[in-house]
């Protein structure tokens, strides 16, 4: 995951989000819980075909990537 975040930083990506059943893993890396409605609309177009929609129990988290930060 740290390699992925470093690659995102090198590509100029400013934020990375996840939908997960294991939020503790991502929280340890600095991700913060957000409301799913904050995610891009494109994500919701994928969710509509999910059998769990609209009662999804995944947790949305996001991390802001700063130019100087390296994920070691």
PDB file of N, H, CA, C and O in Angstrom:
ATOM      1  N   UNK A   1       0.830  -1.187   0.000  1.00  0.00           N
ATOM      2  CA  UNK A   1       0.000   0.000   0.000  1.00  0.00           C
ATOM      3  C   UNK A   1       0.873   1.248   0.000  1.00  0.00           C
ATOM      4  O   UNK A   1       0.569   2.226  -0.683  1.00  0.00           O
ATOM      5  N   UNK A   2       1.953   1.210   0.765  1.00  0.00           N
ATOM      6  H   UNK A   2       2.200   0.415   1.319  1.00  0.00           H
ATOM      7  CA  UNK A   2       2.838   2.380   0.815  1.00  0.00           C
ATOM      8  C   UNK A   2       3.453   2.660  -0.546  1.00  0.00           C
ATOM      9  O   UNK A   2       3.617   3.819  -0.926  1.00  0.00           O
ATOM     10  N   UNK A   3       3.794   1.605  -1.287  1.00  0.00           N
ATOM     11  H   UNK A   3       3.660   0.664  -0.978  1.00  0.00           H
ATOM     12  CA  UNK A   3       4.329   1.775  -2.634  1.00  0.00           C
ATOM     13  C   UNK A   3       3.282   2.430  -3.536  1.00  0.00           C
ATOM     14  O   UNK A   3       3.608   3.312  -4.331  1.00  0.00           O
ATOM     15  N   UNK A   4       2.049   2.007  -3.415  1.00  0.00           N
ATOM     16  H   UNK A   4       1.784   1.291  -2.769  1.00  0.00           H
ATOM     17  CA  UNK A   4       0.967   2.596  -4.209  1.00  0.00           C
ATOM     18  C   UNK A   4       0.788   4.080  -3.888  1.00  0.00           C
ATOM     19  O   UNK A   4       0.601   4.896  -4.791  1.00  0.00           O
ATOM     20  N   UNK A   5       0.846   4.423  -2.610  1.00  0.00           N
ATOM     21  H   UNK A   5       0.998   3.760  -1.877  1.00  0.00           H
ATOM     22  CA  UNK A   5       0.690   5.818  -2.217  1.00  0.00           C
ATOM     23  C   UNK A   5       1.866   6.663  -2.717  1.00  0.00           C
ATOM     24  O   UNK A   5       1.671   7.797  -3.156  1.00  0.00           O
ATOM     25  N   UNK A   6       3.074   6.120  -2.652  1.00  0.00           N
ATOM     26  H   UNK A   6       3.232   5.200  -2.296  1.00  0.00           H
ATOM     27  CA  UNK A   6       4.234   6.845  -3.179  1.00  0.00           C
ATOM     28  C   UNK A   6       4.106   7.039  -4.681  1.00  0.00           C
ATOM     29  O   UNK A   6       4.443   8.104  -5.198  1.00  0.00           O
ATOM     30  N   UNK A   7       3.628   6.034  -5.379  1.00  0.00           N
ATOM     31  H   UNK A   7       3.354   5.169  -4.958  1.00  0.00           H
ATOM     32  CA  UNK A   7       3.440   6.147  -6.821  1.00  0.00           C
ATOM     33  C   UNK A   7       2.380   7.198  -7.147  1.00  0.00           C
ATOM     34  O   UNK A   7       2.545   7.982  -8.081  1.00  0.00           O
ATOM     35  N   UNK A   8       1.306   7.211  -6.383  1.00  0.00           N
ATOM     36  H   UNK A   8       1.172   6.574  -5.624  1.00  0.00           H
ATOM     37  CA  UNK A   8       0.264   8.230  -6.580  1.00  0.00           C
ATOM     38  C   UNK A   8       0.849   9.622  -6.375  1.00  0.00           C
ATOM     39  O   UNK A   8       0.563  10.539  -7.144  1.00  0.00           O
ATOM     40  N   UNK A   9       1.665   9.777  -5.340  1.00  0.00           N
ATOM     41  H   UNK A   9       1.897   9.031  -4.715  1.00  0.00           H
ATOM     42  CA  UNK A   9       2.306  11.065  -5.071  1.00  0.00           C
ATOM     43  C   UNK A   9       3.184  11.476  -6.247  1.00  0.00           C
ATOM     44  O   UNK A   9       3.142  12.626  -6.685  1.00  0.00           O
ATOM     45  N   UNK A  10       3.976  10.540  -6.756  1.00  0.00           N
ATOM     46  H   UNK A  10       4.010   9.606  -6.401  1.00  0.00           H
ATOM     47  CA  UNK A  10       4.870  10.830  -7.878  1.00  0.00           C
ATOM     48  C   UNK A  10       4.107  11.176  -9.152  1.00  0.00           C
ATOM     49  O   UNK A  10       4.627  11.878 -10.020  1.00  0.00           O
ATOM     50  N   UNK A  11       2.884  10.688  -9.264  1.00  0.00           N
ATOM     51  H   UNK A  11       2.461  10.118  -8.559  1.00  0.00           H
ATOM     52  CA  UNK A  11       2.042  10.990 -10.421  1.00  0.00           C
ATOM     53  C   UNK A  11       1.286  12.310 -10.252  1.00  0.00           C
ATOM     54  O   UNK A  11       0.605  12.762 -11.172  1.00  0.00           O
ATOM     55  N   UNK A  12       1.407  12.920  -9.087  1.00  0.00           N
ATOM     56  H   UNK A  12       1.960  12.553  -8.339  1.00  0.00           H
ATOM     57  CA  UNK A  12       0.725  14.188  -8.839  1.00  0.00           C
ATOM     58  C   UNK A  12      -0.688  14.048  -8.320  1.00  0.00           C
ATOM     59  O   UNK A  12      -1.443  15.020  -8.306  1.00  0.00           O
ATOM     60  N   UNK A  13      -1.061  12.841  -7.890  1.00  0.00           N
ATOM     61  H   UNK A  13      -0.447  12.051  -7.902  1.00  0.00           H
ATOM     62  CA  UNK A  13      -2.394  12.624  -7.324  1.00  0.00           C
ATOM     63  C   UNK A  13      -2.438  13.263  -5.939  1.00  0.00           C
ATOM     64  O   UNK A  13      -1.516  13.087  -5.142  1.00  0.00           O
ATOM     65  N   UNK A  14      -3.502  14.001  -5.654  1.00  0.00           N
ATOM     66  H   UNK A  14      -4.250  14.144  -6.302  1.00  0.00           H
ATOM     67  CA  UNK A  14      -3.555  14.710  -4.371  1.00  0.00           C
ATOM     68  C   UNK A  14      -4.376  13.981  -3.310  1.00  0.00           C
ATOM     69  O   UNK A  14      -4.230  14.254  -2.118  1.00  0.00           O
ATOM     70  N   UNK A  15      -5.240  13.053  -3.736  1.00  0.00           N
ATOM     71  H   UNK A  15      -5.358  12.831  -4.703  1.00  0.00           H
ATOM     72  CA  UNK A  15      -6.066  12.303  -2.783  1.00  0.00           C
ATOM     73  C   UNK A  15      -6.268  10.880  -3.289  1.00  0.00           C
ATOM     74  O   UNK A  15      -6.389  10.646  -4.491  1.00  0.00           O
ATOM     75  N   UNK A  16      -6.302   9.940  -2.357  1.00  0.00           N
ATOM     76  H   UNK A  16      -6.204  10.130  -1.381  1.00  0.00           H
ATOM     77  CA  UNK A  16      -6.585   8.540  -2.668  1.00  0.00           C
ATOM     78  C   UNK A  16      -7.684   8.094  -1.709  1.00  0.00           C
ATOM     79  O   UNK A  16      -7.634   8.372  -0.511  1.00  0.00           O
ATOM     80  N   UNK A  17      -8.670   7.404  -2.255  1.00  0.00           N
ATOM     81  H   UNK A  17      -8.711   7.178  -3.228  1.00  0.00           H
ATOM     82  CA  UNK A  17      -9.731   6.906  -1.379  1.00  0.00           C
ATOM     83  C   UNK A  17      -9.850   5.399  -1.508  1.00  0.00           C
ATOM     84  O   UNK A  17      -9.334   4.794  -2.448  1.00  0.00           O
ATOM     85  N   UNK A  18     -10.536   4.811  -0.552  1.00  0.00           N
ATOM     86  H   UNK A  18     -10.956   5.303   0.212  1.00  0.00           H
ATOM     87  CA  UNK A  18     -10.804   3.382  -0.569  1.00  0.00           C
ATOM     88  C   UNK A  18     -12.196   3.118  -0.011  1.00  0.00           C
ATOM     89  O   UNK A  18     -12.706   3.866   0.823  1.00  0.00           O
ATOM     90  N   UNK A  19     -12.790   2.045  -0.489  1.00  0.00           N
ATOM     91  H   UNK A  19     -12.375   1.437  -1.166  1.00  0.00           H
ATOM     92  CA  UNK A  19     -13.975   1.452   0.125  1.00  0.00           C
ATOM     93  C   UNK A  19     -13.508   0.109   0.640  1.00  0.00           C
ATOM     94  O   UNK A  19     -12.972  -0.694  -0.125  1.00  0.00           O
ATOM     95  N   UNK A  20     -13.701  -0.152   1.921  1.00  0.00           N
ATOM     96  H   UNK A  20     -14.136   0.499   2.543  1.00  0.00           H
ATOM     97  CA  UNK A  20     -13.099  -1.337   2.520  1.00  0.00           C
ATOM     98  C   UNK A  20     -13.950  -1.914   3.649  1.00  0.00           C
ATOM     99  O   UNK A  20     -14.790  -1.241   4.245  1.00  0.00           O
ATOM    100  N   UNK A  21     -13.692  -3.182   3.908  1.00  0.00           N
ATOM    101  H   UNK A  21     -13.009  -3.730   3.424  1.00  0.00           H
ATOM    102  CA  UNK A  21     -14.262  -3.848   5.081  1.00  0.00           C
ATOM    103  C   UNK A  21     -13.245  -3.886   6.221  1.00  0.00           C
ATOM    104  O   UNK A  21     -13.550  -4.369   7.312  1.00  0.00           O
ATOM    105  N   UNK A  22     -12.037  -3.377   5.969  1.00  0.00           N
ATOM    106  H   UNK A  22     -11.790  -2.984   5.083  1.00  0.00           H
ATOM    107  CA  UNK A  22     -10.948  -3.380   6.954  1.00  0.00           C
ATOM    108  C   UNK A  22     -10.426  -1.948   7.177  1.00  0.00           C
ATOM    109  O   UNK A  22      -9.269  -1.665   6.866  1.00  0.00           O
ATOM    110  N   UNK A  23     -11.250  -1.059   7.701  1.00  0.00           N
ATOM    111  H   UNK A  23     -12.190  -1.289   7.953  1.00  0.00           H
ATOM    112  CA  UNK A  23     -10.827   0.327   7.853  1.00  0.00           C
ATOM    113  C   UNK A  23      -9.632   0.513   8.789  1.00  0.00           C
ATOM    114  O   UNK A  23      -8.893   1.489   8.658  1.00  0.00           O
ATOM    115  N   UNK A  24      -9.435  -0.407   9.725  1.00  0.00           N
ATOM    116  H   UNK A  24     -10.036  -1.199   9.831  1.00  0.00           H
ATOM    117  CA  UNK A  24      -8.321  -0.275  10.668  1.00  0.00           C
ATOM    118  C   UNK A  24      -6.981  -0.286   9.927  1.00  0.00           C
ATOM    119  O   UNK A  24      -6.075   0.471  10.273  1.00  0.00           O
ATOM    120  N   UNK A  25      -6.856  -1.133   8.921  1.00  0.00           N
ATOM    121  H   UNK A  25      -7.592  -1.748   8.639  1.00  0.00           H
ATOM    122  CA  UNK A  25      -5.629  -1.217   8.135  1.00  0.00           C
ATOM    123  C   UNK A  25      -5.295   0.145   7.520  1.00  0.00           C
ATOM    124  O   UNK A  25      -4.159   0.610   7.612  1.00  0.00           O
ATOM    125  N   UNK A  26      -6.282   0.776   6.898  1.00  0.00           N
ATOM    126  H   UNK A  26      -7.205   0.398   6.823  1.00  0.00           H
ATOM    127  CA  UNK A  26      -6.053   2.048   6.223  1.00  0.00           C
ATOM    128  C   UNK A  26      -5.882   3.196   7.215  1.00  0.00           C
ATOM    129  O   UNK A  26      -5.123   4.129   6.953  1.00  0.00           O
ATOM    130  N   UNK A  27      -6.569   3.138   8.336  1.00  0.00           N
ATOM    131  H   UNK A  27      -7.185   2.380   8.549  1.00  0.00           H
ATOM    132  CA  UNK A  27      -6.417   4.177   9.363  1.00  0.00           C
ATOM    133  C   UNK A  27      -4.979   4.246   9.867  1.00  0.00           C
ATOM    134  O   UNK A  27      -4.467   5.331  10.139  1.00  0.00           O
ATOM    135  N   UNK A  28      -4.329   3.093   9.991  1.00  0.00           N
ATOM    136  H   UNK A  28      -4.746   2.211   9.770  1.00  0.00           H
ATOM    137  CA  UNK A  28      -2.931   3.057  10.441  1.00  0.00           C
ATOM    138  C   UNK A  28      -1.995   3.753   9.456  1.00  0.00           C
ATOM    139  O   UNK A  28      -0.906   4.185   9.832  1.00  0.00           O
ATOM    140  N   UNK A  29      -2.417   3.860   8.200  1.00  0.00           N
ATOM    141  H   UNK A  29      -3.302   3.508   7.895  1.00  0.00           H
ATOM    142  CA  UNK A  29      -1.611   4.523   7.176  1.00  0.00           C
ATOM    143  C   UNK A  29      -1.934   6.011   7.052  1.00  0.00           C
ATOM    144  O   UNK A  29      -1.301   6.720   6.270  1.00  0.00           O
ATOM    145  N   UNK A  30      -2.910   6.481   7.814  1.00  0.00           N
ATOM    146  H   UNK A  30      -3.424   5.905   8.449  1.00  0.00           H
ATOM    147  CA  UNK A  30      -3.250   7.899   7.785  1.00  0.00           C
ATOM    148  C   UNK A  30      -4.549   8.230   7.070  1.00  0.00           C
ATOM    149  O   UNK A  30      -4.903   9.403   6.954  1.00  0.00           O
ATOM    150  N   UNK A  31      -5.271   7.215   6.587  1.00  0.00           N
ATOM    151  H   UNK A  31      -4.984   6.262   6.682  1.00  0.00           H
ATOM    152  CA  UNK A  31      -6.564   7.455   5.957  1.00  0.00           C
ATOM    153  C   UNK A  31      -7.576   7.886   7.010  1.00  0.00           C
ATOM    154  O   UNK A  31      -7.528   7.436   8.155  1.00  0.00           O
ATOM    155  N   UNK A  32      -8.491   8.763   6.610  1.00  0.00           N
ATOM    156  H   UNK A  32      -8.530   9.129   5.680  1.00  0.00           H
ATOM    157  CA  UNK A  32      -9.545   9.258   7.502  1.00  0.00           C
ATOM    158  C   UNK A  32     -10.901   8.839   6.956  1.00  0.00           C
ATOM    159  O   UNK A  32     -11.133   8.868   5.747  1.00  0.00           O
ATOM    160  N   UNK A  33     -11.783   8.454   7.850  1.00  0.00           N
ATOM    161  H   UNK A  33     -11.595   8.430   8.832  1.00  0.00           H
ATOM    162  CA  UNK A  33     -13.129   8.035   7.462  1.00  0.00           C
ATOM    163  C   UNK A  33     -13.908   9.227   6.913  1.00  0.00           C
ATOM    164  O   UNK A  33     -13.850  10.327   7.463  1.00  0.00           O
ATOM    165  N   UNK A  34     -14.638   8.995   5.820  1.00  0.00           N
ATOM    166  H   UNK A  34     -14.685   8.102   5.373  1.00  0.00           H
ATOM    167  CA  UNK A  34     -15.495  10.018   5.238  1.00  0.00           C
ATOM    168  C   UNK A  34     -16.858   9.410   4.949  1.00  0.00           C
ATOM    169  O   UNK A  34     -17.018   8.189   4.949  1.00  0.00           O
ATOM    170  N   UNK A  35     -17.825  10.260   4.705  1.00  0.00           N
ATOM    171  H   UNK A  35     -17.695  11.252   4.704  1.00  0.00           H
ATOM    172  CA  UNK A  35     -19.141   9.807   4.301  1.00  0.00           C
ATOM    173  C   UNK A  35     -19.069   9.384   2.833  1.00  0.00           C
ATOM    174  O   UNK A  35     -18.433  10.067   2.030  1.00  0.00           O
ATOM    175  N   UNK A  36     -19.697   8.291   2.477  1.00  0.00           N
ATOM    176  H   UNK A  36     -20.213   7.736   3.129  1.00  0.00           H
ATOM    177  CA  UNK A  36     -19.630   7.780   1.104  1.00  0.00           C
ATOM    178  C   UNK A  36     -20.124   8.799   0.079  1.00  0.00           C
ATOM    179  O   UNK A  36     -19.680   8.789  -1.069  1.00  0.00           O
ATOM    180  N   UNK A  37     -21.027   9.664   0.482  1.00  0.00           N
ATOM    181  H   UNK A  37     -21.388   9.672   1.415  1.00  0.00           H
ATOM    182  CA  UNK A  37     -21.548  10.669  -0.442  1.00  0.00           C
ATOM    183  C   UNK A  37     -20.471  11.654  -0.904  1.00  0.00           C
ATOM    184  O   UNK A  37     -20.677  12.382  -1.875  1.00  0.00           O
ATOM    185  N   UNK A  38     -19.319  11.683  -0.213  1.00  0.00           N
ATOM    186  H   UNK A  38     -19.152  11.092   0.576  1.00  0.00           H
ATOM    187  CA  UNK A  38     -18.220  12.564  -0.606  1.00  0.00           C
ATOM    188  C   UNK A  38     -17.407  11.995  -1.772  1.00  0.00           C
ATOM    189  O   UNK A  38     -16.587  12.699  -2.362  1.00  0.00           O
ATOM    190  N   UNK A  39     -17.635  10.736  -2.097  1.00  0.00           N
ATOM    191  H   UNK A  39     -18.301  10.164  -1.617  1.00  0.00           H
ATOM    192  CA  UNK A  39     -16.887  10.103  -3.184  1.00  0.00           C
ATOM    193  C   UNK A  39     -17.403  10.576  -4.543  1.00  0.00           C
ATOM    194  O   UNK A  39     -18.546  11.019  -4.653  1.00  0.00           O
ATOM    195  N   UNK A  40     -16.567  10.483  -5.574  1.00  0.00           N
ATOM    196  H   UNK A  40     -15.639  10.123  -5.484  1.00  0.00           H
ATOM    197  CA  UNK A  40     -17.002  10.916  -6.915  1.00  0.00           C
ATOM    198  C   UNK A  40     -18.225  10.133  -7.397  1.00  0.00           C
ATOM    199  O   UNK A  40     -18.408   8.963  -7.064  1.00  0.00           O
ATOM    200  N   UNK A  41     -19.043  10.804  -8.180  1.00  0.00           N
ATOM    201  H   UNK A  41     -18.895  11.755  -8.451  1.00  0.00           H
ATOM    202  CA  UNK A  41     -20.267  10.196  -8.716  1.00  0.00           C
ATOM    203  C   UNK A  41     -19.977   8.940  -9.524  1.00  0.00           C
ATOM    204  O   UNK A  41     -20.785   8.011  -9.532  1.00  0.00           O
ATOM    205  N   UNK A  42     -18.844   8.900 -10.198  1.00  0.00           N
ATOM    206  H   UNK A  42     -18.188   9.654 -10.192  1.00  0.00           H
ATOM    207  CA  UNK A  42     -18.488   7.740 -11.019  1.00  0.00           C
ATOM    208  C   UNK A  42     -18.453   6.459 -10.176  1.00  0.00           C
ATOM    209  O   UNK A  42     -18.805   5.385 -10.665  1.00  0.00           O
ATOM    210  N   UNK A  43     -18.038   6.569  -8.937  1.00  0.00           N
ATOM    211  H   UNK A  43     -17.752   7.441  -8.539  1.00  0.00           H
ATOM    212  CA  UNK A  43     -17.985   5.411  -8.048  1.00  0.00           C
ATOM    213  C   UNK A  43     -19.383   4.871  -7.820  1.00  0.00           C
ATOM    214  O   UNK A  43     -19.592   3.658  -7.808  1.00  0.00           O
ATOM    215  N   UNK A  44     -20.334   5.763  -7.640  1.00  0.00           N
ATOM    216  H   UNK A  44     -20.165   6.749  -7.650  1.00  0.00           H
ATOM    217  CA  UNK A  44     -21.705   5.325  -7.374  1.00  0.00           C
ATOM    218  C   UNK A  44     -22.312   4.608  -8.570  1.00  0.00           C
ATOM    219  O   UNK A  44     -23.183   3.757  -8.393  1.00  0.00           O
ATOM    220  N   UNK A  45     -21.873   4.932  -9.790  1.00  0.00           N
ATOM    221  H   UNK A  45     -21.165   5.624  -9.934  1.00  0.00           H
ATOM    222  CA  UNK A  45     -22.410   4.227 -10.957  1.00  0.00           C
ATOM    223  C   UNK A  45     -22.018   2.750 -10.915  1.00  0.00           C
ATOM    224  O   UNK A  45     -22.756   1.900 -11.415  1.00  0.00           O
ATOM    225  N   UNK A  46     -20.858   2.438 -10.318  1.00  0.00           N
ATOM    226  H   UNK A  46     -20.259   3.128  -9.912  1.00  0.00           H
ATOM    227  CA  UNK A  46     -20.441   1.044 -10.140  1.00  0.00           C
ATOM    228  C   UNK A  46     -21.247   0.376  -9.021  1.00  0.00           C
ATOM    229  O   UNK A  46     -21.578  -0.807  -9.110  1.00  0.00           O
ATOM    230  N   UNK A  47     -21.552   1.119  -7.999  1.00  0.00           N
ATOM    231  H   UNK A  47     -21.283   2.080  -7.927  1.00  0.00           H
ATOM    232  CA  UNK A  47     -22.236   0.564  -6.825  1.00  0.00           C
ATOM    233  C   UNK A  47     -23.672   0.146  -7.129  1.00  0.00           C
ATOM    234  O   UNK A  47     -24.189  -0.779  -6.502  1.00  0.00           O
ATOM    235  N   UNK A  48     -24.312   0.800  -8.064  1.00  0.00           N
ATOM    236  H   UNK A  48     -23.892   1.551  -8.574  1.00  0.00           H
ATOM    237  CA  UNK A  48     -25.713   0.523  -8.358  1.00  0.00           C
ATOM    238  C   UNK A  48     -25.927  -0.932  -8.766  1.00  0.00           C
ATOM    239  O   UNK A  48     -26.986  -1.500  -8.502  1.00  0.00           O
ATOM    240  N   UNK A  49     -24.929  -1.538  -9.405  1.00  0.00           N
ATOM    241  H   UNK A  49     -24.068  -1.076  -9.619  1.00  0.00           H
ATOM    242  CA  UNK A  49     -25.092  -2.931  -9.837  1.00  0.00           C
ATOM    243  C   UNK A  49     -24.672  -3.945  -8.768  1.00  0.00           C
ATOM    244  O   UNK A  49     -24.760  -5.150  -9.004  1.00  0.00           O
ATOM    245  N   UNK A  50     -24.224  -3.489  -7.619  1.00  0.00           N
ATOM    246  H   UNK A  50     -24.152  -2.510  -7.428  1.00  0.00           H
ATOM    247  CA  UNK A  50     -23.798  -4.375  -6.541  1.00  0.00           C
ATOM    248  C   UNK A  50     -25.023  -4.957  -5.819  1.00  0.00           C
ATOM    249  O   UNK A  50     -25.996  -4.240  -5.585  1.00  0.00           O
ATOM    250  N   UNK A  51     -24.983  -6.232  -5.469  1.00  0.00           N
ATOM    251  H   UNK A  51     -24.192  -6.814  -5.658  1.00  0.00           H
ATOM    252  CA  UNK A  51     -26.125  -6.827  -4.755  1.00  0.00           C
ATOM    253  C   UNK A  51     -26.356  -6.222  -3.371  1.00  0.00           C
ATOM    254  O   UNK A  51     -27.446  -6.359  -2.817  1.00  0.00           O
ATOM    255  N   UNK A  52     -25.363  -5.565  -2.813  1.00  0.00           N
ATOM    256  H   UNK A  52     -24.477  -5.453  -3.263  1.00  0.00           H
ATOM    257  CA  UNK A  52     -25.528  -4.953  -1.485  1.00  0.00           C
ATOM    258  C   UNK A  52     -26.095  -3.537  -1.551  1.00  0.00           C
ATOM    259  O   UNK A  52     -26.430  -2.958  -0.517  1.00  0.00           O
ATOM    260  N   UNK A  53     -26.205  -2.982  -2.740  1.00  0.00           N
ATOM    261  H   UNK A  53     -25.933  -3.452  -3.579  1.00  0.00           H
ATOM    262  CA  UNK A  53     -26.723  -1.624  -2.896  1.00  0.00           C
ATOM    263  C   UNK A  53     -28.202  -1.606  -2.553  1.00  0.00           C
ATOM    264  O   UNK A  53     -28.917  -2.503  -3.002  1.00  0.00           O
ATOM    265  N   UNK A  54     -28.705  -0.658  -1.798  1.00  0.00           N
ATOM    266  H   UNK A  54     -28.125   0.071  -1.434  1.00  0.00           H
ATOM    267  CA  UNK A  54     -28.053   0.506  -1.217  1.00  0.00           C
ATOM    268  C   UNK A  54     -27.597   0.302   0.224  1.00  0.00           C
ATOM    269  O   UNK A  54     -27.242   1.267   0.900  1.00  0.00           O
ATOM    270  N   UNK A  55     -27.602  -0.934   0.700  1.00  0.00           N
ATOM    271  H   UNK A  55     -27.890  -1.719   0.151  1.00  0.00           H
ATOM    272  CA  UNK A  55     -27.250  -1.210   2.091  1.00  0.00           C
ATOM    273  C   UNK A  55     -25.805  -1.674   2.231  1.00  0.00           C
ATOM    274  O   UNK A  55     -25.525  -2.634   2.949  1.00  0.00           O
ATOM    275  N   UNK A  56     -24.908  -1.009   1.560  1.00  0.00           N
ATOM    276  H   UNK A  56     -25.135  -0.229   0.977  1.00  0.00           H
ATOM    277  CA  UNK A  56     -23.490  -1.368   1.573  1.00  0.00           C
ATOM    278  C   UNK A  56     -22.897  -1.144   2.963  1.00  0.00           C
ATOM    279  O   UNK A  56     -23.158  -0.131   3.612  1.00  0.00           O
ATOM    280  N   UNK A  57     -22.096  -2.108   3.402  1.00  0.00           N
ATOM    281  H   UNK A  57     -21.883  -2.931   2.875  1.00  0.00           H
ATOM    282  CA  UNK A  57     -21.467  -1.961   4.715  1.00  0.00           C
ATOM    283  C   UNK A  57     -19.964  -1.680   4.603  1.00  0.00           C
ATOM    284  O   UNK A  57     -19.234  -1.782   5.589  1.00  0.00           O
ATOM    285  N   UNK A  58     -19.507  -1.326   3.395  1.00  0.00           N
ATOM    286  H   UNK A  58     -20.099  -1.243   2.594  1.00  0.00           H
ATOM    287  CA  UNK A  58     -18.105  -0.925   3.255  1.00  0.00           C
ATOM    288  C   UNK A  58     -17.923   0.462   3.858  1.00  0.00           C
ATOM    289  O   UNK A  58     -18.863   1.254   3.919  1.00  0.00           O
ATOM    290  N   UNK A  59     -16.715   0.740   4.298  1.00  0.00           N
ATOM    291  H   UNK A  59     -15.951   0.097   4.248  1.00  0.00           H
ATOM    292  CA  UNK A  59     -16.374   2.028   4.899  1.00  0.00           C
ATOM    293  C   UNK A  59     -15.536   2.810   3.900  1.00  0.00           C
ATOM    294  O   UNK A  59     -14.618   2.260   3.290  1.00  0.00           O
ATOM    295  N   UNK A  60     -15.845   4.081   3.731  1.00  0.00           N
ATOM    296  H   UNK A  60     -16.590   4.527   4.226  1.00  0.00           H
ATOM    297  CA  UNK A  60     -15.085   4.958   2.843  1.00  0.00           C
ATOM    298  C   UNK A  60     -14.036   5.704   3.655  1.00  0.00           C
ATOM    299  O   UNK A  60     -14.330   6.259   4.714  1.00  0.00           O
ATOM    300  N   UNK A  61     -12.815   5.710   3.145  1.00  0.00           N
ATOM    301  H   UNK A  61     -12.576   5.259   2.284  1.00  0.00           H
ATOM    302  CA  UNK A  61     -11.716   6.451   3.774  1.00  0.00           C
ATOM    303  C   UNK A  61     -10.934   7.181   2.692  1.00  0.00           C
ATOM    304  O   UNK A  61     -10.949   6.781   1.527  1.00  0.00           O
ATOM    305  N   UNK A  62     -10.250   8.255   3.082  1.00  0.00           N
ATOM    306  H   UNK A  62     -10.238   8.579   4.028  1.00  0.00           H
ATOM    307  CA  UNK A  62      -9.476   9.045   2.143  1.00  0.00           C
ATOM    308  C   UNK A  62      -8.184   9.509   2.800  1.00  0.00           C
ATOM    309  O   UNK A  62      -8.117   9.676   4.018  1.00  0.00           O
ATOM    310  N   UNK A  63      -7.170   9.712   1.989  1.00  0.00           N
ATOM    311  H   UNK A  63      -7.224   9.576   1.000  1.00  0.00           H
ATOM    312  CA  UNK A  63      -5.921  10.292   2.466  1.00  0.00           C
ATOM    313  C   UNK A  63      -5.514  11.388   1.494  1.00  0.00           C
ATOM    314  O   UNK A  63      -5.593  11.211   0.278  1.00  0.00           O
ATOM    315  N   UNK A  64      -5.083  12.508   2.026  1.00  0.00           N
ATOM    316  H   UNK A  64      -5.018  12.652   3.013  1.00  0.00           H
ATOM    317  CA  UNK A  64      -4.556  13.597   1.200  1.00  0.00           C
ATOM    318  C   UNK A  64      -3.055  13.406   1.095  1.00  0.00           C
ATOM    319  O   UNK A  64      -2.376  13.181   2.097  1.00  0.00           O
ATOM    320  N   UNK A  65      -2.547  13.495  -0.107  1.00  0.00           N
ATOM    321  H   UNK A  65      -3.098  13.678  -0.921  1.00  0.00           H
ATOM    322  CA  UNK A  65      -1.135  13.271  -0.363  1.00  0.00           C
ATOM    323  C   UNK A  65      -0.444  14.608  -0.537  1.00  0.00           C
ATOM    324  O   UNK A  65      -0.859  15.427  -1.357  1.00  0.00           O
ATOM    325  N   UNK A  66       0.593  14.828   0.222  1.00  0.00           N
ATOM    326  H   UNK A  66       0.930  14.163   0.889  1.00  0.00           H
ATOM    327  CA  UNK A  66       1.361  16.062   0.159  1.00  0.00           C
ATOM    328  C   UNK A  66       2.645  15.820  -0.618  1.00  0.00           C
ATOM    329  O   UNK A  66       3.232  14.741  -0.539  1.00  0.00           O
ATOM    330  N   UNK A  67       3.076  16.819  -1.364  1.00  0.00           N
ATOM    331  H   UNK A  67       2.600  17.696  -1.428  1.00  0.00           H
ATOM    332  CA  UNK A  67       4.216  16.667  -2.266  1.00  0.00           C
ATOM    333  C   UNK A  67       5.485  16.183  -1.561  1.00  0.00           C
ATOM    334  O   UNK A  67       6.262  15.431  -2.149  1.00  0.00           O
ATOM    335  N   UNK A  68       5.706  16.597  -0.327  1.00  0.00           N
ATOM    336  H   UNK A  68       5.075  17.208   0.150  1.00  0.00           H
ATOM    337  CA  UNK A  68       6.942  16.260   0.368  1.00  0.00           C
ATOM    338  C   UNK A  68       6.877  14.932   1.118  1.00  0.00           C
ATOM    339  O   UNK A  68       7.917  14.390   1.493  1.00  0.00           O
ATOM    340  N   UNK A  69       5.688  14.403   1.341  1.00  0.00           N
ATOM    341  H   UNK A  69       4.843  14.844   1.037  1.00  0.00           H
ATOM    342  CA  UNK A  69       5.535  13.214   2.174  1.00  0.00           C
ATOM    343  C   UNK A  69       5.910  11.956   1.411  1.00  0.00           C
ATOM    344  O   UNK A  69       5.480  11.763   0.274  1.00  0.00           O
ATOM    345  N   UNK A  70       6.701  11.109   2.026  1.00  0.00           N
ATOM    346  H   UNK A  70       7.051  11.266   2.950  1.00  0.00           H
ATOM    347  CA  UNK A  70       7.012   9.781   1.514  1.00  0.00           C
ATOM    348  C   UNK A  70       6.427   8.761   2.470  1.00  0.00           C
ATOM    349  O   UNK A  70       6.539   8.917   3.686  1.00  0.00           O
ATOM    350  N   UNK A  71       5.815   7.737   1.950  1.00  0.00           N
ATOM    351  H   UNK A  71       5.724   7.610   0.963  1.00  0.00           H
ATOM    352  CA  UNK A  71       5.248   6.667   2.758  1.00  0.00           C
ATOM    353  C   UNK A  71       6.277   5.566   2.825  1.00  0.00           C
ATOM    354  O   UNK A  71       6.450   4.803   1.875  1.00  0.00           O
ATOM    355  N   UNK A  72       6.950   5.487   3.937  1.00  0.00           N
ATOM    356  H   UNK A  72       6.809   6.107   4.709  1.00  0.00           H
ATOM    357  CA  UNK A  72       8.073   4.556   4.086  1.00  0.00           C
ATOM    358  C   UNK A  72       7.594   3.212   4.583  1.00  0.00           C
ATOM    359  O   UNK A  72       8.399   2.299   4.769  1.00  0.00           O
TER     360      UNK A  72
END
